């Protein structure tokens, strides 16, 4: 009897078993002959099953595999999925969506990979940082008048602008205003000076006068040479390889990091692990390639996803979960991990709010919701496979129906 009790006690206090997934994980690229070669693609550009660190976002999105976002689109509306994935019709991103995405991206990056964030971004000053600096056009114009300078540039001002843009230009001192305007347009410059140009004229006359527009430009140039690059978000100007971030947005991101660190459960969810872990596998149910990129995957087989939200109130975030199908994401990520032998014990959504308030609240779905999401995931995977096999994308129902509403 005593021996049996000892055995039961030993079983009760056994160390939990973990997959130790990180031991089989590979870097996204390896160096061969001085060139980087992908570990997640074969020489024939076929996908390789496995777990990978450091797959760039644009590369990940281009991988020919089913992601949770694509499956969520299909689960919401089959024809929505077909529009982009079958018919290759791109949806335009509105200005409001773009701004939300930018703010979310910054909060996401600094929360998960702070070292990388500081290597890729820099803070732009805001007027509040320089309360004594001239900021508005009216203030600059008034200062120009007080300095005895014209509020609008003359020929000499246009000539100076051309030479600042390209010192190698030959601009005759006797050139007419029309000729100077033509040269400005040929060099991609405006015929009329900008707020920054006014600030430069004023500063050249009296270097003790602070003008915010000039301070802003100097902060950009301090980072390094400007260069236009094309990203998945469009054309972006980098300075010394870094992207500028509006000071207010930067400060909000810093506050988000602080509130995450101050919340014990959020900090725990984003600890003892690795950011941006990519998994690629072949679905055992459908034969489709599937992929998932974890915001955070711990060595204890728990996962976390940072979500920006308008509200961290439970009821409101729960509606967001339902509307954006975060439950399907939870189930999908866990399923992809399962295909590679990793059993995700807990999936935490770390919700961060920064528009109306700076707040953080971690959420996890109840067991019954996760079970229902798993069933919905399997149904969606099988329905998607049938649609692909039958090439049926004419409507949102697999069989035409007349609905009474």
N, C-alpha and C positions, 0 to 999 in steps of 0.2 A: 504493500500500500504506500509506504514511504517512498519507495523507488518510483512508483507511478506518479506520485505528486511532484517529485523532482523532475521527471521527464516532462510533465505538463508545464511546470514552471520554466524549464529551459525552452520549450516550444513557444511559450508566451512572450519570452524576452529575446527571441531570435532577432538578429539584425535584419532589417528589411533588405530585400534584394533589389539591386538596380541594374539597368541594362549596360551601364558604362559605355554609352553610345559614343562619347567623345574619344574613346580609344580607337574607334574605327573611322572616325570622321577624318576627312582629307581637306587640305587647302584647295581652293577653287582652281588654282593654277600651279604648275611646276615649271621649272626652267630647264629647257633643253636646247643646247647649242646656242645659248645667248638669247633665246626667245621663250616667251611664256606659252605654255601649252595647257589647254583645258583638261581638268580631271573629270569633269562631268559630261564631256562629249568625247566620242571616239574620233579617230582620224577621218571617219566618214560622216561626222557630225550627227551621229546617233547618240541618244541619251544613255547615260550610265546610271544604274541604280546606286544610291549611296547617300551619305550625309556629308555636306560640304560647308566649309567656312569661307566667307569673303566673296560670294557671288554678287557682282554689282547688280543694283536694282534693274537697270535697263536690260542687262543680259538675262536676268531671271525672268522678267516679264516676257521676253522674246522666246523663251524655251518652249518648244512645241509639246506642251503637256497641259493637262487640265488643272486649273487652280481653284481655290475656294471661291474667289470673286466671280470666276466664270460660271461655276456651278450654282452660285447664289443667283446670278442673273437668270440662269435656266430655270431654277426653282421658282423665281418670281414670275417669269413669263418666257415661254419657249421662243417666241418670236423676237424678244429682246436679245436673247443669246444669239439667235440666228443672224440678226442684223450686223453684228460686229464679227462674229466668229465664222459664219458660213458665207454671208454675202459681202464681208469686208467693207462695211459702211462705217466710217469713223464718225463718232459723235463729237461735236464741238464742245469744248469746255467754256462755260460762261465766265465772265470776269469774277463774279461772286464765288463760283466754284474754285477758280484758280487761286483767289486770295485765301479761301478756307484751306485749300490743299497746301499752300505755301506755309501758312501758320502751323498747320498740323504737322507738316514735314519737319519744321524746325524744332517743335516741341518733342516730336518723336525722336529725332536724331540726338538731341542733347540729353534726353532722358536715358537713352540706351547706349550711346557711344560717345561720351563726352570728349575723349581724346581726339577722335576722328572729327567731331564737330568743330573743335577749335582749330584744327588743321585745314578745314574746308570753308569756314565762315569767319567773318569779322563784324563787329558792331559798328554801325553808323551813329554818329552823334545826333542828338535831338536838340531843338532850341533851348530846352530847359537846362541842358548842360552848360550853355553859354548865355546866361540871362542878360549880359551887357552887350552882346553882339547884335548888330543890325540884322533884321530878319525880313521884314516886308519890303515890297517895292517902294512903298511910300517913304519908309525910313531911309532907304538907299538914295532915292531921288532927292530927298531933303538934304542929306549929307553931301551929295554932289553939288547942289546949289550953294550950300554953305562953304564948300571948298572952292567955289568959283569955277566949277566944271559944268559942261553942258549935260543936261539930263539924257539927251540922246546923242549917240556917238556921231561924229562927223567923218570926213574922209580919212583923217589920220587914225581914228578909232577903227575903221574898217580895215585899213592897211595893217594896223597892229594886230588885229584878230587873225588876218590871213597869215602873217609871219609867225604868230604863236602856234597856229595850226601846223604850218610847214615852213621852217626857217629857210629852206632851200629855194622857196619861191622868189621869183624876180618880180617885184611890184614897183612900178615907176611912181615916184613921189608926185608926178604930174597927172597920174591916172584920174579919170573922171569918176564921179559917183556911179554912173551906169557901168563903167568898165569894172570897178571894184565889186559891184553887185554881181556882175556876171562871173567874176573870179570866185566869189564866195559860193555861189550856186554850184559852179564846176567842182569845187572842193567839198561839196556836201555840207556847207554851212548855211545858216540863215542870213537873209539880207539885213535883218535887224538884230541888234545885240540882245543876248539873253540876260537874265538876272545875274548869272555868274559873270558874264562879261562886264556888266556895270560894277560888280563887286571888285573885279580885277582892276578896272580903271581907278576906282576909289582907293584901293589898297596901294596901287603904284604911286598915287599922289601922296598918300599919308599911310605908312605901314602900321601906325599905331591904332588905326581904326579897325575894329573887329567886325567882320561881316560873316554871318553864319553860312551863307552859300559857299563862300571861299573856304571856310573851315571844313565843310562837308567834302568838298572836292580834294582838299589837301589830305584828308584822312584816307580817301580812296587811293590817291597816288602814293601814299606812304606804304601801302601794302605791296606795290609792285606794278609792273607794266599791265595796262588794261588789254584784254583780249576778248573778242566775241566768240562764244562757243555755243554749239547746239546741244541741248539736253532734251530729255523726254518731256520737259515742261516748256520747251521753246527756246528762243534766243536769250542768252544770259551773258552779261558782261562780268568777267572775272578780273580781279586785280591781284596780280601775283599768284594766280591760281585759286584765289579765295573769292567766295560770293559775299556781297554786302547784305547785311540784315538790318532792317529798320530798328533803331534803338529801342523803341517801345516794344516791338515784337521780341527782341533779344532779352529785354528785361523781364517780359512775361515768361519767356522760356526758362530763365534763371529761377524765377519764382516757382515754376512748375517743378523743376528739379528739387527745390527745397521742400515743397510740400510732399513730394513723393518720398524723399528721404525721411521726412518727419512722421510719415504714416508707417507704423511698424509692419503692417500686413503688406502694404505696397512695396516697401523696401525689401521685405523677405521674398516676395514674388519675383523681384528683379535682382536676386543675389545668387552667388555660388553657381554661376553658369556663364553662358556665352550669348552674345547678341547676334541677330541676323544669321540664323542657322538654316541652311537650305536642305530639304530632303526631296529626293527624286525616286519614284518607285513605279512599279507596274501594278495596276489594280487587278486583284485576283478575281474580281467579279465580272469585269467587263473587258479586261485586256488593254484598257486605255492607260497611257502614261499619265501620272498624277504628280503634282509638285506642291510643296508648302514651304514658306519661308517664315520661320518662327522669329518674332521680335526677340524673344528670350527663351532659352531652354536651359534648365538647370541640370547639374550633374545628378540630381535626385529625381530625375524624370518628371519634373513639373514644368509647365509652360506658362508664359504670360504674354499678353498682347496689349500694347498701349493704345488706348482709344481717346481721341479728342472728342469732346461732347459739349453741347450747350448747357447741359445740366447734369450734375452728379446725384441729383435726388433719385432715390431708388425707383419710384414710379415712372419718372420721365426716362431714365436710362433703360428701364425694362421695355418701354415702348420702342426705344431706339433699337434694342436687341431684336425685338419682333419685326420691326420695319426693315432693318438692314440684315436680318437673318444671321446674327452673330452666333446663334445656336448651331447653324449649319457649318459655320467656320470652325467652331469648336470641334464638332464631330468630324469634319473633313481632315483637319490637322492631326487629330488623334488617330484617324484611320490611316493616313499616309505614314505616320510614325510606326503604327502597328505593323504595317507591311514590311518595315525594316527592323522589326524586332524590338521596338521601343514602346512600352506601355505607359502612356501619359497618365500619371496618377491624379493630377489636378491641373485645370486650365483656368487661369485668372485673367480677367479683363481689368486692366488698370485704367480707369476712366479719369481723364484730366480735363478740368474746366478752366477756361481763362478769358472768356469774352465778358461775361457778367460778373464773374468772381474767379479767384484763383483757388482752386480746390482739387483734391484728389480723393478718389474712393475706389478701392478694388471690389470687384464683383465676381462671383462664381455661380454657374447655373446649378440649380437643384438637380438631384439625381434623376428624378422623373422627367425633367425637361431634357436632360442629356440623353436619356434613353429614347425619348420621342424624336429628338434631333437625329440620333443614330438611325432610327427607322426611316425618317424622312430623307436622310443622306443616301441610304441604300436604294430607296424608291427612286430618287432623283438620278442616281448613277445608272440604274437599270433603264429608266425612261430615256435618258440621254443616249444610251447605247442603242436603244431601239430606233430612236429618231435618226441617229447617224447611219444605222444599217438600212433604214427604209428611205432615207433622204426626204423626210416629211417635215417641212417647215412652213406649211401654208397657214396654219392657225395654231392657237394655244392648246388645242385638244387633239389628242392622237386620232380620235374619230370625230367627224363633224357632228355638232349637236345644235339644237335649237334651245336657247336658254329662256326661261320665264323668270322675270325679275319683279 
